[in-house]
Amino acid sequence: MADKRVVVVGGGVAGLFTAWDLVRAGGVEVDVLEMSHPGDGSSGRSVGMVETQYFEPADVAVRAYGREVYSALVAEHELTFTHGGYLRLGRTDADLERFRESIETQRAVGIEDAVVLTPDELAKRWGHLVVDDLSGGLFGAWDGYVDGYEVCQVLARLVRAAGGRVHTGTRLLGAERPDAWRLETTRGVFEADVVVNAAGSWAGPVGELLGAPVALTPQLHGAVTVELAHDVPFTPFIMDYIPGSGVEGVYFRSERADQLIAGLHTEEAIAPTVDPDVALGSLPMPEVERIIELLLPRLHNVDDMAIGRSWTGTYPMTSTLSPLTGPHPDQPSVVYAAGGGGNGIQLGPAIARHAADAILERPAPFGEHALAWQVTAGAAI
Ligand SMILES: Cc1cc2nc3c(=O)[nH]c(=O)nc-3n(C[C@H](O)[C@H](O)[C@H](O)COP(=O)(O)OP(=O)(O)OC[C@H]3O[C@@H](n4cnc5c(N)ncnc54)[C@H](O)[C@@H]3O)c2cc1C
């Protein structure tokens, strides 16, 4: 029997993890179409955090799966992973209660290294942090960061080595489906039985081309380097944001002993939706100022710091605030692997697993959470 032909649109983490799952499963012919080069979208512009410090069992389970997949990439394929730790800050007793529940939830999926730290313990470990206003922190020692661009390069190499094809400079322009898919691109026509929409922030326009629209709400985010006049002890990735809080929070981590990377994070749709082709460059000055305004009170003795370089990228957010994975309800031969938002690097393996399972007709591994990520039709916003 001929292999099922799958074309994956998008060479970011979502598309390449999906392609890798498919080529490893066998029985599938895989072509990845990337209009630029692997990692040139949001994946290469992220700060690469991979962690499990979440609250809902399903949110923890999909990240625990990501942890396993990244661990395998490190062990077997030499991906670089900096295990600098992840610390979520809490301000109230209610935050602490959620942190304790998170520890139990993480243990239930085999994660043993997460701990709740008191303000005294925080101060002892990281003396340069201001902790007076905190009730404590949720700390995962294993957690850390990858380089999203490197992840894409490693995956593209693995996909090619396993017989898949990754086409750079190949943009999907149009599609028709008389019988099988005929996909018109800047580099000729590709035929497929199934098309995976892994086009990140462009998944809206790509979905329209495929007659399988969804509501995407890409948002502009960025990060800035903070140059310190003196060395500070290694700072884990510190997240001063609680999911569901309704306000964005600051995050920062050490890049070097005298340099931090910092940005603003939210998992809610509180920033304006942008066109995926929005001009990318440095962070607008008001946002840099807001980062510094939130960062400075959190650190002792950094009055002499200076702002370094900054960059921007888009979070591929969805109207449901969750990833979209699986077949489109109106066009089941279009499978989504999209909507990672501000968490697409850590969720990439699970997003890909859902998409690949739908194509290979394997049972979904995360139980009911697969339903929460189900694709619903919607107009691109
Ligand atoms: C500043 C910043 C910090 C972040 N930090 C983190 C973090 O710490 N941890 C985390 O987990 N996530 C983080 N994220 C989010 C993460 O980067 C994204 O969720 C993730 O990269 C999305 O991956 P993707 O594969 O869906 O999209 P992308 O990486 O954007 O890939 C989509 C690809 O599709 C291609 N494409 C689009 N249209 C077409 C077409 N018509 N034809 C062919 N190709 C096409 C694009 O060129 C692009 O390469 C951050 C994002 C930003 C911007």
The ligand as an SDF file (V2000), in Angstrom:
LIG
                    3D

 53 58  0  0  0  0  0  0  0  0999 V2000
    9.6960   36.8190   22.7680 C   0  0  0  0  0  0  0  0  0  0  0  0
    9.1260   35.4440   22.8560 C   0  0  0  0  0  0  0  0  0  0  0  0
    9.4670   34.6230   23.9200 C   0  0  0  0  0  0  0  0  0  0  0  0
    8.9490   33.3370   23.9990 C   0  0  0  0  0  0  0  0  0  0  0  0
    9.3450   32.5260   25.0260 N   0  0  0  0  0  0  0  0  0  0  0  0
    8.8700   31.2670   25.1110 C   0  0  0  0  0  0  0  0  0  0  0  0
    9.3050   30.4010   26.1420 C   0  0  0  0  0  0  0  0  0  0  0  0
   10.1320   30.7840   26.9870 O   0  0  0  0  0  0  0  0  0  0  0  0
    8.8230   29.1420   26.1990 N   0  0  0  0  0  0  0  0  0  0  0  0
    7.8910   28.6900   25.2970 C   0  0  0  0  0  0  0  0  0  0  0  0
    7.4620   27.5450   25.4130 O   0  0  0  0  0  0  0  0  0  0  0  0
    7.4560   29.4820   24.2880 N   0  0  0  0  0  0  0  0  0  0  0  0
    7.9230   30.7570   24.1660 C   0  0  0  0  0  0  0  0  0  0  0  0
    7.4910   31.5720   23.1690 N   0  0  0  0  0  0  0  0  0  0  0  0
    6.4260   31.0960   22.2600 C   0  0  0  0  0  0  0  0  0  0  0  0
    6.9800   30.1960   21.1710 C   0  0  0  0  0  0  0  0  0  0  0  0
    8.0850   30.8150   20.5580 O   0  0  0  0  0  0  0  0  0  0  0  0
    5.9000   29.8970   20.1390 C   0  0  0  0  0  0  0  0  0  0  0  0
    4.7120   29.4690   20.7360 O   0  0  0  0  0  0  0  0  0  0  0  0
    6.3790   28.7740   19.2100 C   0  0  0  0  0  0  0  0  0  0  0  0
    7.6420   29.0630   18.6820 O   0  0  0  0  0  0  0  0  0  0  0  0
    5.3940   28.5660   18.0770 C   0  0  0  0  0  0  0  0  0  0  0  0
    5.9320   27.5860   17.2260 O   0  0  0  0  0  0  0  0  0  0  0  0
    5.2100   27.2660   15.8620 P   0  0  0  0  0  0  0  0  0  0  0  0
    5.9730   26.1770   15.2090 O   0  0  0  0  0  0  0  0  0  0  0  0
    3.7570   27.0870   16.0800 O   0  0  0  0  0  0  0  0  0  0  0  0
    5.3370   28.6470   15.0180 O   0  0  0  0  0  0  0  0  0  0  0  0
    6.5970   29.2380   14.2460 P   0  0  0  0  0  0  0  0  0  0  0  0
    7.8650   28.9760   14.9230 O   0  0  0  0  0  0  0  0  0  0  0  0
    6.2540   30.6630   13.9390 O   0  0  0  0  0  0  0  0  0  0  0  0
    6.6180   28.4000   12.9000 O   0  0  0  0  0  0  0  0  0  0  0  0
    5.6580   28.6150   11.8750 C   0  0  0  0  0  0  0  0  0  0  0  0
    6.4270   28.5930   10.5660 C   0  0  0  0  0  0  0  0  0  0  0  0
    5.4910   28.6050    9.4930 O   0  0  0  0  0  0  0  0  0  0  0  0
    6.0950   29.2600    8.4100 C   0  0  0  0  0  0  0  0  0  0  0  0
    5.0310   29.6390    7.4650 N   0  0  0  0  0  0  0  0  0  0  0  0
    4.0220   30.5280    7.7090 C   0  0  0  0  0  0  0  0  0  0  0  0
    3.2330   30.6370    6.6130 N   0  0  0  0  0  0  0  0  0  0  0  0
    3.7320   29.7760    5.6910 C   0  0  0  0  0  0  0  0  0  0  0  0
    3.3550   29.4420    4.3480 C   0  0  0  0  0  0  0  0  0  0  0  0
    2.2880   30.0090    3.7510 N   0  0  0  0  0  0  0  0  0  0  0  0
    4.1040   28.5350    3.6710 N   0  0  0  0  0  0  0  0  0  0  0  0
    5.1960   27.9550    4.2700 C   0  0  0  0  0  0  0  0  0  0  0  0
    5.6140   28.2590    5.5200 N   0  0  0  0  0  0  0  0  0  0  0  0
    4.8860   29.1540    6.2320 C   0  0  0  0  0  0  0  0  0  0  0  0
    6.8050   30.4380    9.0730 C   0  0  0  0  0  0  0  0  0  0  0  0
    7.8580   30.9310    8.2720 O   0  0  0  0  0  0  0  0  0  0  0  0
    7.3100   29.8320   10.3790 C   0  0  0  0  0  0  0  0  0  0  0  0
    8.6580   29.4190   10.3160 O   0  0  0  0  0  0  0  0  0  0  0  0
    8.0210   32.8650   23.0130 C   0  0  0  0  0  0  0  0  0  0  0  0
    7.6930   33.6790   21.9340 C   0  0  0  0  0  0  0  0  0  0  0  0
    8.2430   34.9580   21.8470 C   0  0  0  0  0  0  0  0  0  0  0  0
    7.8820   35.8110   20.6650 C   0  0  0  0  0  0  0  0  0  0  0  0
  1  2  1  0
  2  3  1  0
  2 52  2  0
  3  4  2  0
  4  5  1  0
  4 50  1  0
  5  6  2  0
  6  7  1  0
  6 13  1  0
  7  8  2  0
  7  9  1  0
  9 10  1  0
 10 11  2  0
 10 12  1  0
 12 13  2  0
 13 14  1  0
 14 15  1  0
 14 50  1  0
 15 16  1  0
 16 17  1  0
 16 18  1  0
 18 19  1  0
 18 20  1  0
 20 21  1  0
 20 22  1  0
 22 23  1  0
 23 24  1  0
 24 25  2  0
 24 26  1  0
 24 27  1  0
 27 28  1  0
 28 29  2  0
 28 30  1  0
 28 31  1  0
 31 32  1  0
 32 33  1  0
 33 34  1  0
 33 48  1  0
 34 35  1  0
 35 36  1  0
 35 46  1  0
 36 37  1  0
 36 45  1  0
 37 38  2  0
 38 39  1  0
 39 40  1  0
 39 45  2  0
 40 41  1  0
 40 42  2  0
 42 43  1  0
 43 44  2  0
 44 45  1  0
 46 47  1  0
 46 48  1  0
 48 49  1  0
 50 51  2  0
 51 52  1  0
 52 53  1  0
M  END
$$$$
